[in-house]
Amino acid sequence: MDKKEQEEKALTFEYLQKLNFILKKIRLNDKGMFETATTEEQAEQKTNGKLIVTKVEFPNEGGIFTHFEGVPFMKGYPFGDDVERVDEAKKMAMRQLWGFYRMPKWKFIFLLPVFGVFTKSLVISYWEYIKKYRFKPIRYCQAVREIYTVFLNLGRELKGEELELWEMIRDDVCLTMESDDAYKFRFQLIIVELNKDNLKKNPVKELKRLIKLLSDREENVGMKQKWTMISKYLFLIRFKPKVFKIFIKFLNEMNLDELKMDENDLCHAKTKVLFNWGK
């Protein structure tokens, strides 16, 4: 990094610190853009329940490293507006999924033919809601960059409307994973348990096994029910052979080594309560 780049980064962070000060002054909750709640255990330390950002790095190889006082750096940048926007989109999608899922069985089966239309509508509405908040691909964390890369590779086989929808799914998945580390860390912890040989032999059985591993670690009944719902939706995907084939191919294409959690990830993952991180 040359002197000019160093000066530009220093000026940028100085500006962000000033913006953080202003936001803390004008927001009702007294929070700026550089604060995030931690666990009760960390709250007992000198952080007073908050992590204060000291430095933000943009490594040449990609990603963002957010440094805090007294704890390891975090991969990513927890900017409140981005996180809240994705959270709103996620809740919107979950309400619709639960509504479809909780229908009486006879209605559920009757509506199977239109499930594809419902899913497509959900993908598009989600994307429209979050599109202004998308990241530059290189600034996603390592795990999300791997997911993005697989989307790119498989997308080369698509054209026209199929490609457009595929790119929307890519953005929906990647931005959600980047902005919601509770889901990202869960995914990272479980996906490395994927047995690709078993996936080829009996994909539904292998996927249900992974979801059960995830559900068994949950200490919240609501989250257990959510994974049960998602497991049921796998049953529907089987009736869309083309979609199911792409989904399985996607899982096979992923480099699981790129998705493994390291000690920094685990440090921040353990602040997510009501889940057994096991390490």
C-alpha positions as CSV (number, residue, x, y, z in Angstrom):
1,M,0.0,0.0,0.0
2,D,1.5,3.4,-1.0
3,K,1.4,6.6,1.0
4,K,-1.6,8.0,-0.9
5,E,-3.7,4.9,-0.2
6,Q,-2.8,5.1,3.5
7,E,-3.8,8.7,3.7
8,E,-7.1,8.0,1.9
9,K,-7.9,5.2,4.3
10,A,-7.0,7.3,7.3
11,L,-9.2,10.2,6.1
12,T,-12.1,7.8,5.4
13,F,-12.0,6.3,8.9
14,E,-11.7,9.8,10.4
15,Y,-14.9,10.8,8.5
16,L,-16.7,7.6,9.7
17,Q,-15.8,8.3,13.3
18,K,-17.2,11.8,13.0
19,L,-20.4,10.4,11.4
20,N,-20.6,7.9,14.2
21,F,-20.4,10.7,16.8
22,I,-23.2,12.6,15.0
23,L,-25.5,9.6,14.8
24,K,-25.0,8.9,18.6
25,K,-26.0,12.5,19.3
26,I,-29.2,12.4,17.1
27,R,-30.5,8.8,17.4
28,L,-33.0,8.1,20.1
29,N,-31.3,4.9,21.2
30,D,-27.9,6.7,21.6
31,K,-26.3,4.3,19.1
32,G,-23.9,5.1,16.3
33,M,-22.9,3.0,13.4
34,F,-20.0,1.3,15.1
35,E,-21.7,-0.4,18.0
36,T,-23.2,-3.8,18.4
37,A,-24.6,-5.7,21.4
38,T,-22.6,-8.6,22.9
39,T,-23.3,-11.4,25.2
40,E,-23.9,-11.0,29.0
41,E,-20.4,-12.5,29.6
42,Q,-18.8,-9.7,27.5
43,A,-21.2,-7.1,29.1
44,E,-19.5,-7.9,32.4
45,Q,-16.2,-6.8,31.0
46,K,-15.1,-3.2,30.3
47,T,-17.0,-3.0,27.1
48,N,-20.2,-2.3,29.0
49,G,-22.2,-4.6,26.8
50,K,-21.0,-3.0,23.5
51,L,-18.2,-3.6,21.1
52,I,-16.5,-0.4,19.9
53,V,-14.9,-0.4,16.5
54,T,-11.2,0.7,16.5
55,K,-10.3,0.0,12.8
56,V,-11.8,-1.3,9.6
57,E,-9.6,-3.0,7.1
58,F,-10.1,-3.9,3.4
59,P,-7.7,-6.8,2.6
60,N,-6.4,-7.1,-1.0
61,E,-7.6,-10.7,-1.1
62,G,-11.1,-9.6,-0.3
63,G,-13.5,-9.2,2.6
64,I,-13.7,-6.7,5.4
65,F,-12.0,-7.0,8.8
66,T,-13.7,-5.0,11.6
67,H,-11.5,-4.6,14.7
68,F,-13.0,-4.0,18.2
69,E,-11.5,-3.2,21.6
70,G,-10.5,-6.3,23.5
71,V,-11.8,-9.0,21.2
72,P,-10.7,-10.6,17.9
73,F,-11.6,-8.9,14.7
74,M,-14.9,-9.8,12.9
75,K,-15.1,-10.7,9.2
76,G,-17.6,-8.3,7.8
77,Y,-18.9,-4.9,8.7
78,P,-22.0,-4.8,11.0
79,F,-23.5,-1.5,9.7
80,G,-26.9,-1.1,11.3
81,D,-28.9,0.0,8.3
82,D,-27.8,-3.0,6.2
83,V,-28.5,-5.5,9.0
84,E,-31.9,-4.0,9.6
85,R,-32.9,-4.0,6.0
86,V,-32.0,-7.6,5.5
87,D,-33.7,-8.5,8.8
88,E,-36.9,-6.9,7.5
89,A,-36.7,-8.8,4.2
90,K,-36.0,-12.1,6.0
91,K,-39.1,-11.6,8.3
92,M,-41.2,-10.8,5.3
93,A,-40.1,-14.0,3.5
94,M,-40.6,-16.1,6.7
95,R,-44.1,-14.9,7.2
96,Q,-45.0,-16.0,3.7
97,L,-43.3,-19.3,4.0
98,W,-45.0,-20.0,7.4
99,G,-48.4,-19.0,5.9
100,F,-48.0,-21.5,3.0
101,Y,-46.6,-24.2,5.3
102,R,-49.4,-23.9,7.9
103,M,-52.2,-24.5,5.4
104,P,-54.4,-27.6,5.9
105,K,-52.8,-30.5,4.2
106,W,-55.4,-30.8,1.5
107,K,-54.9,-27.1,0.5
108,F,-51.2,-27.5,0.7
109,I,-51.2,-30.4,-1.8
110,F,-53.8,-28.6,-4.0
111,L,-51.5,-25.6,-4.3
112,L,-48.3,-27.6,-5.1
113,P,-48.6,-26.8,-8.8
114,V,-48.4,-23.0,-8.1
115,F,-45.6,-23.4,-5.6
116,G,-43.0,-22.5,-8.3
117,V,-44.8,-19.2,-9.0
118,F,-45.0,-18.5,-5.3
119,T,-41.3,-19.1,-4.9
120,K,-40.3,-16.9,-7.9
121,S,-42.5,-14.1,-6.5
122,L,-40.8,-14.4,-3.1
123,V,-37.3,-14.3,-4.6
124,I,-38.1,-11.2,-6.7
125,S,-39.8,-9.3,-3.9
126,Y,-36.9,-10.0,-1.5
127,W,-34.4,-8.8,-4.1
128,E,-36.3,-5.6,-4.8
129,Y,-36.2,-4.9,-1.1
130,I,-32.5,-5.4,-0.6
131,K,-31.0,-4.6,-4.0
132,K,-29.7,-1.1,-3.0
133,Y,-27.7,-2.7,-0.2
134,R,-25.8,-5.3,-2.2
135,F,-22.0,-5.6,-1.6
136,K,-19.2,-5.6,-4.1
137,P,-18.5,-9.3,-4.5
138,I,-14.9,-8.9,-3.3
139,R,-16.1,-7.4,0.0
140,Y,-18.1,-10.4,1.1
141,C,-16.3,-12.5,3.7
142,Q,-14.4,-15.6,2.7
143,A,-17.4,-18.0,3.2
144,V,-19.8,-15.8,1.3
145,R,-17.3,-15.3,-1.5
146,E,-17.2,-19.0,-2.0
147,I,-21.0,-19.2,-2.2
148,Y,-21.0,-16.3,-4.7
149,T,-18.3,-18.0,-6.8
150,V,-20.4,-21.2,-7.1
151,F,-23.4,-19.1,-8.1
152,L,-21.2,-17.4,-10.8
153,N,-19.9,-20.8,-12.1
154,L,-23.3,-22.4,-12.3
155,G,-24.9,-19.3,-13.8
156,R,-22.8,-19.7,-16.9
157,E,-25.1,-22.4,-18.0
158,L,-28.2,-20.2,-17.8
159,K,-29.5,-17.4,-20.1
160,G,-32.3,-14.8,-20.3
161,E,-34.9,-14.9,-17.6
162,E,-33.4,-18.0,-15.9
163,L,-30.1,-16.2,-15.5
164,E,-31.8,-13.0,-14.2
165,L,-33.7,-15.0,-11.6
166,W,-30.5,-16.9,-10.7
167,E,-28.6,-13.7,-10.1
168,M,-31.5,-12.5,-7.8
169,I,-31.3,-15.7,-5.8
170,R,-27.5,-15.2,-5.6
171,D,-27.9,-11.7,-4.3
172,D,-30.6,-12.7,-1.8
173,V,-28.6,-15.5,-0.4
174,C,-25.2,-13.7,-0.3
175,L,-26.4,-10.5,1.2
176,T,-28.5,-12.3,3.8
177,M,-25.6,-14.5,4.8
178,E,-23.2,-11.5,5.0
179,S,-25.6,-9.3,7.0
180,D,-27.0,-12.0,9.3
181,D,-24.1,-13.8,10.9
182,A,-26.4,-15.8,13.2
183,Y,-27.5,-17.7,10.1
184,K,-24.1,-17.5,8.5
185,F,-22.3,-19.1,11.4
186,R,-24.9,-21.8,11.7
187,F,-24.5,-22.6,8.0
188,Q,-20.7,-22.7,8.3
189,L,-20.8,-25.0,11.3
190,I,-23.1,-27.6,9.7
191,I,-22.2,-27.5,6.0
192,V,-18.7,-28.8,6.6
193,E,-20.4,-32.0,7.9
194,L,-21.8,-32.6,4.4
195,N,-21.0,-36.0,3.0
196,K,-20.9,-35.5,-0.8
197,D,-20.9,-39.3,-1.5
198,N,-24.1,-39.7,0.5
199,L,-25.5,-36.6,-1.2
200,K,-25.1,-38.3,-4.5
201,K,-26.7,-41.6,-3.3
202,N,-29.6,-40.1,-1.4
203,P,-29.7,-36.3,-1.5
204,V,-32.9,-35.8,0.5
205,K,-31.7,-38.1,3.3
206,E,-28.4,-36.4,3.5
207,L,-29.9,-32.9,3.6
208,K,-32.4,-33.9,6.3
209,R,-29.5,-35.3,8.3
210,L,-27.7,-32.0,8.2
211,I,-30.9,-30.1,9.2
212,K,-31.4,-32.5,12.1
213,L,-27.8,-31.8,13.2
214,L,-28.6,-28.1,13.1
215,S,-31.9,-28.5,14.9
216,D,-30.5,-30.6,17.6
217,R,-28.1,-27.8,18.5
218,E,-30.9,-25.2,18.8
219,E,-32.0,-24.4,22.4
220,N,-35.0,-22.3,21.2
221,V,-38.2,-24.1,20.3
222,G,-39.1,-21.5,17.6
223,M,-35.8,-22.2,15.8
224,K,-36.4,-25.9,16.0
225,Q,-39.8,-25.4,14.4
226,K,-38.2,-23.3,11.7
227,W,-35.8,-26.0,10.7
228,T,-38.6,-28.5,10.6
229,M,-40.5,-26.3,8.2
230,I,-37.4,-25.9,5.9
231,S,-37.0,-29.7,6.0
232,K,-40.5,-30.1,4.8
233,Y,-39.9,-27.7,1.9
234,L,-37.2,-30.1,0.7
235,F,-40.0,-32.5,0.0
236,L,-41.5,-29.9,-2.4
237,I,-38.2,-29.4,-4.3
238,R,-38.1,-33.0,-5.3
239,F,-41.2,-32.4,-7.5
240,K,-39.2,-29.9,-9.4
241,P,-36.4,-32.1,-10.9
242,K,-34.6,-29.4,-12.7
243,V,-34.4,-27.1,-9.6
244,F,-33.5,-30.0,-7.4
245,K,-30.7,-31.1,-9.7
246,I,-29.2,-27.5,-9.7
247,F,-29.5,-27.4,-5.9
248,I,-27.6,-30.6,-5.4
249,K,-25.0,-29.6,-8.0
250,F,-24.5,-26.3,-6.1
251,L,-23.8,-28.2,-2.9
252,N,-21.3,-30.5,-4.7
253,E,-19.5,-27.5,-6.2
254,M,-18.8,-25.8,-2.9
255,N,-15.3,-26.0,-1.5
256,L,-16.0,-26.9,2.1
257,D,-12.6,-25.8,3.2
258,E,-13.5,-22.2,2.3
259,L,-16.5,-22.4,4.6
260,K,-14.8,-23.7,7.7
261,M,-15.0,-21.5,10.8
262,D,-11.8,-20.3,12.4
263,E,-11.2,-19.1,16.0
264,N,-12.3,-15.6,15.1
265,D,-15.5,-16.9,13.7
266,L,-16.2,-19.0,16.8
267,C,-15.4,-16.1,19.1
268,H,-18.2,-14.0,17.6
269,A,-20.5,-17.0,17.0
270,K,-20.6,-17.8,20.7
271,T,-22.2,-14.4,21.3
272,K,-25.3,-15.9,19.6
273,V,-27.2,-17.3,22.4
274,L,-29.6,-20.3,22.6
275,F,-27.4,-22.4,20.3
276,N,-24.9,-25.0,21.2
277,W,-21.7,-24.1,19.2
278,G,-20.0,-27.2,20.6
279,K,-16.5,-25.7,20.8
